Amino acid sequence: MSKEHELITIETNSINGETIQTVNARDLHEFLKVGKDFTTWIKDRISQYEFVENQDYVIVDNLSSPKSGSAKSRQRPMKDYYISIDMAKELSMVERNEKGKEARQYFIQCEKRIKSLPADPVQMLNDPAAMRGILLTYTEKVIALESKVEEMAPDVKALHRIAKSDGGMCITNAAKELQVRPKDLFAFLRERGWIYRRIGIKNWIAYQSKIQSGYLEHKISLIPCDDGTDKIREQVLVTPKGLAKLSQAFCLEPA
């Protein structure tokens, strides 16, 4: 294997549900000969250049390797940052030194090699290294999809409940759709900042933020009085969008 291949280890990781080529930021930090300690350096760079977790990088909890030859050395918990190739190129570039230039050129060459992988199935079968990479990539994609299915389970339950709804409904009927007691739903909405009561007024009122979000709406009705006048009655209704949001929340609540 050439020196270029051994420069910095590149491996695949799942970021935001997509399997991509990544670099352990500790390896890059060591190669760049940065003066700061690793944790300070990576946190400063993330803040300074506004890198986004689960988009540009993922954090993995690992254990440090015990120091060779030391009887007292033991494994300690540490956080590893696996960063995208694009993030690795930018971190290399901002170091503004020869090591940074060398690392950036290395990552560019790695990307070119990845793009030039053989597309011919027969040629792939004759290239064990390419086959291993393809199998690893698809295995990780399957694992990522299985994880995504588990995450979507509450949403699926929510959609089944919403399928029966048609327009806004009062909070009591919404509680029936959510299969919870009305008093529990009222308490939930009050505690989570969905509804409130003004002093001296019996009716519930929706917070404006929830109306603007499309979760709640107000229904105004005119009720005839015995004296011939009409009384205005205002009622909070839960929209289908609000029901979906509440359904997800109650699916995630512990049983």
N, C-alpha and C positions, 0 to 999 in steps of 0.2 A: 504493500500500500504506500502511496506517495505521501510526502510531507504535507501536501495540500489537504489530503483526506484526513490526516491526523491532527490538523490544526486545532479545531474545536469540535467536539462531538455534537452532531445534529440527530435529533430523534423526533418521532411523531407524538403529538399530544392532541387532545380534544379541547378546543377553545370555542365556546359559544355553539356547541353542537357540531362543529366542523373539525375534521381531523387535518392538522397542518404540521408542517415542519417547524420545530422549536429548538431553542438552545437553553441550557441551564445557565441562568444569569451568573451563577457563581463561577462557572468555567470562563465566561466572557470577562468577568471582573478580574480573574487571575491572569488571563492572557493580556489584558490591557495594562496590567501593572498599575492599577489605580492606587493612589496614596491613601484614600479613605478606607475604613473597614467596609465590608460588603453591605451590611444592613443599612448603614447611613447612606452609602453611595446609591443603592437601588431606590430607596425611599425618596431621596433628593431628586433623582432623575425622573421618577414617576410624577412627582409633584411639579417639577419645573417644566416638563414637556407634556404634561396632562395625558399620560398614558392611562388607558382604561382597563380595569381588571375584567377578566372574562371576555375581553375583546382583543387587547394587545398582549395579555399575559394571564397566567393562572398561578395561584399559590398552592403548593403542596406541602403538607406536613411530613417531614422525614426525621430520621435519627442520624446524628453525626457519627462518623466512623471513629472508633477509639484510636488514640495515637499509638503508633507502633513503638514497642520497647518501654512503655510506661505502665507500671502495675496499677497506678491509681486512675488512669484514664478510663473513662466509660462513655457510653453513648448518651447523647443529650438531644432533646427535641430541637428542631430547627425548621425554618421555613425556606423552601426552595422556590424560586421564581422561574417558571418556564415561559420564555418570551418568544414571540413570533420572529421570523427572520427579518421582517421589516423593522420591528422594534430593535433588533440586534444591530442592524445596519445603522440606524439612527444613533443608537448609543455609542457605536464605534466612531461614527463621524464627529460627534460633539466632543470627543476626547481631544481632537486636534493634535494628534501626534502620530508617529510612524506606526506604532502598534495598532492604533485605531484605523489608519488607512489600510494596513495589511488585513485586519479582520474584516473590514467592509468589502474589500475586493474578494476575500475568501467566500463571504456569504453570497456575493453576486455570482461567483463561479458555481457555487452549490445550486443556486436557483436555475442556472443554465443547464446543469447536468440533469436536474429533476425534469425540466421541460423537454429534454432530449431523450428521455427514456423511450425504448422501442415500443411502438404501437402495434407491431405485428405479433399476434399471439404465438406463432411458431418461434419467432425470435425470442420472445419472453420465456418460453419453455426451455430454451437453451441457455438462458441466463439465470442461474440460481439466485444470484444477489437481487436481481430485479423481481423475481418471483417471491422471494422472502419479503421484500418491501411491499409488494402488492397485497400479499396475504395478511401482513401486519396491518396495513391500512384498512382493509375491509373488515378485519376482526374488530378493530377499534371502532369502526363505523357502526357495526352491529351492536356493540356494547353501548355506544352513545345513543342509538335508537331505542334500545331496551330501556335505558334510563329516561329517555324522553317520553316513552309510553307511560311509565310510572308517574311522571310529573303531570301528564295530561289527564290522569284518571279523575281528579276532581272536576276538571272542565267537562269531561264526558257526562258525568252525573248532572252537572249544571245544565247542559244542553237538553237532557232528557226532561228535566223539570220545566225548563222554559218552553219546551215544545207545546205544552198545554196552555200556555198563557196567551192572552190576546189583549193588548193594550194595558193601561195602568189598572192596578187593583188596590183596594184598601189594604192597610197593614194586616188586618185580621185574616183576609183571604190569602195574602202573601205568606203568612205564617203557615196556613194549611198547605200551600204549594211546597214550602220548605220543610214541611213535616216537623215543625216545632210549635211549642205553645205560644199563643199570641203574646202573653205577658213577657215571655223570654225574648221575643223579637222586639217588642217595644223597648225593653230594657237594653237590648243590644244596640238599637238605633240611637237611643238617648246617650248611652255611654260612649259610643263611637263617633258622636258628633254628626248624626244624620238629622235628628229632629230635636225640638225644644218647645217649651211652653213659656209664654209671657206671663208675668205676674197678674193674677186676676182673670186670666183667660183659660178656659177649659180645653179648647182644641189644641192639637199638636200642630206645630209649624215646621216646615222643612227648611234646613239651612240653605242659603242661596248657593253655596258651593256645590251642594248635591243636586240642586236643580240645574245648574249650569253644566254639571257633568252628565246630566241625562239620567240620573238614578231615581230621582223623585220628581213629582209634579203636584201642583195644587188643583183641586177641583172645587169650583165655586158654584153653589146651588142656592136657589131662592125658595124658601119655605114659607107658604102662606100662614099668616097668623089669624087668630079669631077676630081681631079688630080690623081686618081687611088689608093690613100692611104685609109686606114681605120681609122675612128675616134672612140675612145672608149667612150661609154656612160654608166654611172653608174646610176642606178635607185633604189630607196628605195621601197621595197615591204612589205606589211603587211601580215604576216602568219595567218592561221586559229587560232592559239593560241593567236596571237596579236589581232585579230579581236574579239575574245571572251573577252579578257581583256578590250578592248575599249568599247565593247557593254555593259559590266557591268558598266563601268564608266559613259557612257551616259544615261543608265537606271536610275542611281542614281542622275544624274544632275537634278536640279529643272527645271520644265517646264517653 
